[in-house]
């Protein structure tokens, strides 16, 4: 957001307000109380929250989770790009949650800067265990998965695309739009793998470098990184003298988007 805020409310006075959580939750010294004040000002019966965030402060996020869950409006969540860490937790409070094709959700155990003596570190570890339990409860309430299975995903820091997230119950539907449309030059490939086609509508598959760059820029990637992505893909394909396999291609495309989000 240009005004240095991680959230934005649009159309509060209308019947269809939209809330954007785009950025690190709790950044710019803007806390949950500021968000919740705006949220409680919504009197419409329905509202939409669109998300593109790597996460942020866990306690700020949990305050927002509770505020969303308690709000009388029917709140529809929509993941536009990345929904990571505590953002994935507050997303669980939405009445329904849709993930765009190409979007990602990431869940993991809580973390904290490590400092202090051994006693202080042991105490901090106990607090983190409790935070993990709070997050796990939110995931379990949404998905119906067992505590053991969710904890296993959190332990390994799990990234889920829309299809995987839906299959596990983390979201309710997959949208038609592509929030993450990586700019890769398919002209350097003999064929487009089925796994890649699944991430794009047929009409959205780029056929030249210009289209590829436009897609990457739409995903929020800088022009420099977009051009680097195209050049790297072409160089790697020519070096290997073979078509990139589907999973390798998918990982390549997502890496630029994820890196951009996590370093914002």
Helices and strands as residue ranges (DSSP letters): E 7-10, E 17-22, G 27-29, H 32-40, E 46-53, H 58-70, E 74-84, H 86-91, E 96-101, E 104-107, H 118-143, H 147-155, E 158-161, H 162-168, E 173-178, G 186-188, H 194-197, G 202-204, H 209-218, H 223-240, H 246-262
